[in-house]
Structure formats: C-alpha cells, structure tokens
Amino acid sequence: MSARTLPSRLALAAGATLALGLLGGCASTVSAGDVEEQITSQLTEQVGTEPENVDCPDDLEAEEGATTTCTLEADGEEYDVAIEVTGVDGDNVNFSIQVADQPN
C-alpha cells in the first residue's frame, strides 16, 4: 500500500461503533487514553494500517449524545476524528467514530 492510500481509506471507519468498559465501575467518563486505544484498534482493523498517532484532549462523558474531537496523524497529516456516544448500557459506552475526509 502506498503512503497516499491511508487517508483515503480512513473514511471506511465512518460510523464504526465500539463498546468500552467504564472506569471504576460507576464512573461517568471513559478516559481519553482508552478512547485513543479504541480508535487506533478500530482503524487498524478496518484500514489495515495503524495511525501514526491518535490524541484525545479530554475524557469522554458516558452520556448518550456526548461528543469529543480527537486527532490522528496519518501520512504526516492530521485529521479530526469526531466521537459521539450512541448509547450507554450498564458498564459499556458505545460510540461512533467519524474521521474527517480532509486533513486539517
């Protein structure tokens, strides 16, 4: 795969939904680090190449409709990654991942 194909393939991750365990059992957030790990894992699985870096500035509130914007680096360019909680079921937080079509 050439270096230029990764950004165009990132769009394949749009709409992916993941589940995370809440920290501390009754916590109301998911740590930024856990979100970063799940983004990296999901994109690597779907695209076949691991992003160079994923950074989420804040923890993710465990509340349906909560959002945060992370960034990822791929092929030397930075992309926004929109995260939205789509549901909370017990200790699991489901969220969607939407990678921007164009770099910042």
C-alpha angles and dihedrals in degrees: 000000000000121000090250097059098068098073093048090050094049089081087071088075093061112124096013113153124208136180124223131186114242115246116251095008097265099037117132097217141056113224119252088236092057091049090049091051092050093048091050092046095047095046092046090051095046101037101030095230127084116235114246092236138353121197128184113185097202142028115263116248111235094230128110110258094023113138141192134174120229128180132225133193120221127165090355094303130106123231131188115238115202114210122193128178107235097182147343119222114179107298094351126094115197117201140172125232121213118181115203115250093227132042120251 
